[in-house]
């Protein structure tokens, strides 16, 4: 598993855990409120084992992403505008 940061929409820094086949089909897991990327550990292991490129993102203000949490709508706009 690799842990790194990416710049989301509006310049917001997002923590991402990536595992599996980097050339595999990507799948993204986004946790709910009051959780972090680790809530998806069983799913990430399963899909990584089956050749997927798995990304689990910490929403702003959750997990290793410091700061105040954003509303879910704002967090989704940040993630959706990430390139």
C-alpha positions as CSV (number, residue, x, y, z in Angstrom):
1,X,0.0,0.0,0.0
2,X,1.2,3.5,-0.9
3,X,0.1,6.5,1.0
4,X,0.3,9.9,-0.7
5,X,-1.3,13.3,-1.1
6,X,-3.0,14.7,-4.1
7,X,-4.3,18.1,-4.8
8,X,-8.1,18.2,-5.1
9,X,-10.3,20.9,-6.5
10,X,-9.7,24.3,-5.1
11,X,-6.2,23.3,-4.1
12,X,-7.4,21.1,-1.2
13,X,-4.8,18.5,-0.2
14,X,-6.3,15.0,0.0
15,X,-4.8,11.9,1.6
16,X,-5.0,8.8,-0.7
17,X,-4.1,5.2,0.0
18,X,-3.4,3.2,-3.2
19,X,-2.9,-0.5,-3.6
20,X,-3.2,-3.2,-6.1
21,X,-2.1,-3.2,-9.8
22,X,-1.2,0.4,-10.8
23,X,-2.1,-0.6,-14.4
24,X,-5.3,-2.2,-13.4
25,X,-8.8,-0.8,-13.7
26,X,-9.2,1.9,-11.1
27,X,-11.8,1.8,-8.3
28,X,-12.2,4.6,-5.8
29,X,-13.6,4.2,-2.2
30,X,-14.9,7.2,-0.4
31,X,-15.9,6.8,3.3
32,X,-18.8,8.4,5.1
33,X,-18.8,11.0,7.8
34,X,-16.7,10.3,11.0
35,X,-14.6,7.6,9.2
36,X,-11.5,7.4,7.2
37,X,-10.0,5.3,4.4
38,X,-9.4,2.4,6.7
39,X,-13.2,1.6,6.8
40,X,-12.6,0.0,3.3
41,X,-9.7,-2.3,4.3
42,X,-11.5,-5.6,3.4
43,X,-12.8,-4.3,0.1
44,X,-9.4,-2.8,-0.8
45,X,-7.7,-6.1,-0.1
46,X,-10.3,-8.0,-2.2
47,X,-10.1,-5.8,-5.3
48,X,-6.3,-5.4,-5.1
49,X,-6.0,-9.2,-5.0
50,X,-8.1,-9.4,-8.1
51,X,-6.0,-6.9,-10.1
52,X,-7.7,-3.6,-9.6
53,X,-5.9,-0.3,-8.9
54,X,-7.6,0.6,-5.6
55,X,-7.7,4.2,-4.3
56,X,-9.2,5.0,-0.9
57,X,-9.5,8.8,-0.3
58,X,-9.8,10.5,3.1
59,X,-12.5,13.3,2.9
60,X,-11.2,16.7,3.9
61,X,-11.1,17.0,7.7
62,X,-11.1,13.2,8.2
63,X,-8.4,10.6,8.7
64,X,-4.9,12.0,8.1
65,X,-6.4,15.1,6.4
66,X,-6.2,17.8,9.1
67,X,-8.6,20.7,9.4
68,X,-12.3,21.2,9.7
69,X,-14.5,18.7,7.9
70,X,-16.3,20.0,4.8
71,X,-20.0,19.3,4.2
72,X,-20.5,16.1,2.1
73,X,-21.6,18.1,-0.9
74,X,-18.5,20.3,-0.8
75,X,-16.2,17.3,-0.3
76,X,-17.8,15.5,-3.3
77,X,-17.2,18.6,-5.5
78,X,-13.6,18.7,-4.4
79,X,-13.1,15.1,-5.2
80,X,-15.0,15.3,-8.5
81,X,-12.9,18.2,-9.7
82,X,-9.6,16.4,-8.9
83,X,-7.5,15.5,-11.9
